[in-house]
Each structure stands twice: as C-alpha cells, then as structure tokens.
Amino acid sequence: MKSVKTVEQAVITAFAKRRKELGYSYEKIGELSGLHRTSISLIERGKIQPTLVACLKIAEALEVKLEDLIRKGR
C-alpha cells in the first residue's frame, strides 16, 4: 500500500494533468470551484495541502470524480 503522501501527490498530479487537458487556467478552475486561483496554483505546486472539500471542488470543476483520481494514485 502506498503512503498517504504518495497518493496525495498522485491526485495533485492528476489535477494538473486534467486541468491542462481541458485547457483551463488557474483562474478558470478558481471560478468553477469557488477557490482562489492562487490556491489552485499553490496546491498544484505542492506548496499547500488541499482540504478534502477543496479536492472535491477542484474535481468537480475538472469534471472528474475524486474517487477515480484517488484510485489512480493507489
């Protein structure tokens, strides 16, 4: 079983990949998720740890289920 940190990093990497696939900026994800664009950037760069609620909001903005991203990271 992978560590929590490894799964967290995999989910954050999946967020970034999906955001780029959609061609969305940090600002666009911020608008869709209700989070500040700076927070999105800091999360993607691993500077801050997102809360579960923030992860759910980002996943929804990215049109993907958080559960699927977690499974990919395991």
C-alpha positions, 0 to 999 in steps of 0.5 A: 500500500502506498503512503498517504503522501504518495497518493496525495501527490498522485491526485495533485498530479492528476489535477494538473494533468486534467486541468491542462487537458481541458485547457483551463487556467488557474483562474478558470478552475478558481471560478468553477470551484469557488477557490482562489486561483492562487490556491489552485496554483499553490496546491498544484505546486505542492506548496499547500495541502488541499482540504478534502472539500477543496479536492472535491471542488477542484474535481468537480470543476475538472469534471472528474470524480475524486474517487477515480483520481484517488484510485489512480494514485493507489 
